[in-house]
Amino acid sequence: VGHIGVENVLVDLIIAPEGSRTAAVYRALRAAIVDGRLPAGSRLPPTRTLAADLGLARGSVAGAYERLAAEGYLSAKVGAGTFVAFERINRTSRRAGGSLKPRPGWVFEALPTSGGAAAPTYDFRVGIPDAGLFPYDAWRRLLTAETRLKANSLGTYAEPSGHPALRAAIARYLGVSRGVSASAEEVVVTNGTQHALDLIGRVLITPGDVVAVEEPGYPPARRLFASLGAEVVGVPVDADGLVVAGLPDTCTIVYTTPSHQFPLGRAMSPARRRELLDWAGRRPVAIVEDDYDSEFRYSSRPLEPLYSLDAAGRVLYAGTFSKSLLPSLRTGFLLTPPGLRDALVAARQMGDGYGQPAVQAALARFIDDGLLARHVRRASKVYADRHRQIVGALIGMPGAGLILSAAGLHVAALTDADSTAVVREAARAGVGVDDLRAYSTGQTGFVFGFGAADPSLIAEGMALFAGVLARHI
Amino acid sequence: VGHIGVENVLVDLIIAPEGSRTAAVYRALRAAIVDGRLPAGSRLPPTRTLAADLGLARGSVAGAYERLAAEGYLSAKVGAGTFVAFERINRTSRRAGGSLKPRPGWVFEALPTSGGAAAPTYDFRVGIPDAGLFPYDAWRRLLTAETRLKANSLGTYAEPSGHPALRAAIARYLGVSRGVSASAEEVVVTNGTQHALDLIGRVLITPGDVVAVEEPGYPPARRLFASLGAEVVGVPVDADGLVVAGLPDTCTIVYTTPSHQFPLGRAMSPARRRELLDWAGRRPVAIVEDDYDSEFRYSSRPLEPLYSLDAAGRVLYAGTFSKSLLPSLRTGFLLTPPGLRDALVAARQMGDGYGQPAVQAALARFIDDGLLARHVRRASKVYADRHRQIVGALIGMPGAGLILSAAGLHVAALTDADSTAVVREAARAGVGVDDLRAYSTGQTGFVFGFGAADPSLIAEGMALFAGVLARHI
């Protein structure tokens, strides 16, 4: 139960003091309690404090408290203070019959990776980085330095495109880490990848437009584009990546994950990249390249992003710090061709104004001081070990067809077994793994995340999983 | 110029070492410089550091640096280090011809209150609170306490509806400060009011729907609803507030600012509130009550919000900490009838996932510790003085018809003069004031914000303004 300031109630009292002061205090507090403004469990200030705030004699307040206590509205707890004891009649029930209904399609689905869900013992959930690797001390130092009156113009409104220093830092960092030649002007800072996709969709999609997504693919992207009125078409993925020949002739957006296909994990081949860009060069289509976790690489050098290969200005590149640092930073970015930049910034401005200046300024320093590069290098070594353990367990596991991948925070395997049944049974054994069916209409398989996995439990968890799978093949 | 880690370039080197080590380092760095990954001005690490990172002899790296310097790619600055000296050919130019175009309507307009704009000497810009009043020390303490591995499940994903502690704290605070009986379940945390309006619009507006807004009114709301496909209709405001008789027969949303009409500043009368709710009770329309700055009150007690008076479940209440604390917190909230809650949370999840857990947890503590109530009380006294000064100057100012208002951070006055010309001329005299025409198609007048105003300059600024106005009447 939180401590509650009752200052504003008191202000009302002073303005309308009728009859005795005690009665006025009593009536005001009782009204606040009865109609729920001071709900059960609220702690009231000591009579001395309240009397001083009100400019009344302490006796006036004490008298009111006594009367309320006698009537059961208040109760005292030894050593803790005076609390509201009255449970108001719940008023929201009369609102329940309200006839306002949302448009169809807005259905909330809890994510399995939410903090509210209990973590399984053997935690192979997808999409969670290891928060224990994050350099909190350095981050706190930078964040507090930017949380000062002098640090930013915090009273005024900031740039919707993002903090200029962060845009420049991102451009420089991508040059070094991903071989992307981008200027700060091409960068739009977002609240993460989902937000980047939202801005793109708002700016490009007219209801009825076709948007092509990978199948299997990332469900929140599919749902977002559908919510903006698009007809979402799934396009298959083969060993080279998105099947360009399967793309609809006309579509507004192609959403793809070439660095580390979500969820299968392969990289799009150089030939397929070229084919996709050639296809896109012949029509007014936007290619959205979602590079969500390929900072973590375990072999071979990364392939050039589509954004770097694109000569026609068709590609938008979406990056995020959710995996490379922490999802709770709520910070990602878009690289955009010049023709869309102002519109994307306008969409950001209209949608939620702008991002957190202190976080953005701190992140700029974090990148420029080399802390991001150092973190990625260190975390890559840790994740490489977990990757190796999982891949080692899956190689030769009866019933599981490992899909090789060299980057990111998860690995996938196909199966002929009923993957949904296997995943359910594994969960009962304490093994949390994703069902490929959650990402696909057709394929059966499993997705093993290792960002959250305790490395000392991976072998045991995979052995348990193998045992479950063996009973289904 | 920031310090740049070149670790990832080096990793590539180790994987493909052909010929001499010096040549491999040389080629890799040259390639990175030529194609812009290491742009001009980037600082390279000392040869000793780079050699150690690579596991090479220092001489191999030094030889590569010397060769690159001899060829003009690098230059040394005494006492500073080695820098990239080569300006790559700008590649973005070839992207400029890209044919991707946004849908119509996405036009970025810089806000006059942005931090990038120079502040006028006599600063009466609208919508900026005084950041100097914000208790930074207390806030930093709370924020850093929440920026720790143990504080939140920062690696996993948080609730789209907002941190549970913050939702509960907001519900309690509104009970005390605004007389609103709301449970934590009715609260959805947003990135501010604009974001709240966006969620409502996404969930309720089908393209072609009519949305009614106040005229004069808040342009970003109008633009947002239009961007979501609504036909936006302006409805007049009189001395009692929004003219209910002027509302279109069928509309999906009515957007209103009853506590402190934006920008005229009046409160909607109790009779008009009742009339609006009666009207809404007879049709499936959502009333959006934007209560953006009425925490600051200078006389009389506040009227009950529409949300509290609403028996039919038609009202959504949008609140924000942008004015009561700081816009840079990027935090506001919605109170919502139960029928819309899940859809609004789904829209938030699809749009940008969820808000910043550390900020939300810190804000919950800030409210529960009584710091918000104390800040509002203290800031109200400061703002009351500025309000009094401006009102005092406007009363009896020839050509200016003051509109009385008892809350918020700005005051409006009507005029028969050409307000646009007056505002322009006042700006040349160092007086920054808003033209009412920016918010209205018809009326001429002025809006004086005082959140950012230096109290010692208000009288002088208002006298200068009166002098300018006198030349136009």
Interface residues (C-beta under 8 A of the other chain):
Chain A: G2 H3 I4 G5 V6 E7 N8 V9 V11 D12 I15 A16 A32 D35 G36 R37 L38 P39 S42 R88 N90 R91 T92 R94 R95 A96 G97 G98 S99 L100 K101 P102 R103 W106 V107 F108 E109 L111 T113 S114 G115 G116 A117 A119 G127 I128 P129 D130 A131 G132 F134 Y136 W139 R140 L143 T144 T147 R148 L149 N152 S153 L154 G155 T156 Y157 A158 E159 P160 A168 A169 R172 Y173 G175 V176 S177 G179 V180 S181 A182 S183 E185 E186 T190 N191 G192 Q194 H195 D198 R202 V203 L204 I205 T206 P207 P220 R223 L224 S227 G229 P284 A286 R297 S300 R301 D310 A311 A312 G313 R314 L326 P327 S328 L329 R330 P337 P338 G339 L340 D342 A343 L344 V345 A346 A347 Q349 M350 G351 D352 G353 Y354 G355 Q356 P357 A358 V359 I367 D368 D369 G370 L372 A373 R374 V376 R377 G451 A452
Chain B: G2 H3 I4 G5 V6 E7 N8 V9 V11 D12 I15 A16 A32 D35 G36 R37 L38 P39 S42 R88 N90 R91 T92 R94 R95 A96 G97 G98 S99 L100 K101 P102 R103 W106 V107 F108 E109 L111 T113 S114 G115 G116 A117 G127 I128 P129 D130 A131 G132 F134 Y136 W139 R140 L143 T144 T147 R148 L149 N152 S153 L154 G155 T156 Y157 A158 E159 P160 A168 A169 R172 Y173 G175 V176 S177 R178 G179 V180 S181 S183 E185 E186 T190 N191 G192 Q194 H195 D198 R202 V203 L204 I205 T206 P207 P220 R223 L224 S227 G229 P284 A286 S300 R301 D310 A311 A312 G313 R314 L326 P327 S328 L329 R330 P337 P338 G339 L340 D342 A343 L344 V345 A346 A347 Q349 M350 G351 D352 G353 Y354 G355 Q356 P357 A358 V359 I367 D368 D369 G370 L372 A373 R374 V376 R377 G451 A452
